[in-house]
């Protein structure tokens, strides 16, 4: 299937082949977005203000990881790295 091109080298948008191609791409994008929403991460429970609820299992895991990251940020090795940047 040879798609006609314009003088500048772009695909000619007036041809039947181009329109079919665009239609297939639109269907593929719709299918991809539909499947992405289904298999996304489990939704986190949030408070009224929109923050993650820290009382849930996932919220507690997030807090634990953040505390670990904060502690590592002030470690001796990281302080030395910051001195020599």
C-alpha positions, -999 to +999 in steps of 0.1 A: +000+000+000+018+031-013+006+063+002+009+093-020+031+121-008+031+158-013+059+178-029+074+184+006+075+146+013+046+144+038+017+121+033-012+134+013-041+138+037-067+137+009-061+101-001-082+072+010-052+053+023-042+081+046-077+084+060-078+046+066-045+048+083-056+076+106-088+056+115-068+025+125-044+047+146-074+063+164-089+028+171-055+016+184-051+046+207-086+042+221-080+005+228-046+013+244-061+039+267-090+017+276-067-012+286-044+012+305-071+025+328-081-011+337-046-023+346-034+008+363-021+008+398-046+002+426-062+035+435-050+049+468-075+060+493-073+097+497-086+121+523-110+149+517-082+173+510-068+150+483-038+137+502-030+099+506-048+084+536-020+074+560-043+051+580-045+025+551-020-002+545-007+015+513-005+048+531+016+034+559+040+017+533+044+051+516+052+068+549+077+041+558+095+045+524+096+083+528+110+081+563+137+057+551+146+081+522+148+111+546+171+092+569+193+081+541+195+117+528+213+128+560+237+099+561+275+105+564+282+092+529+256+115+514+269+145+534+304+138+520+291+135+485+273+169+488+306+185+500+325+174+469+299+183+443 
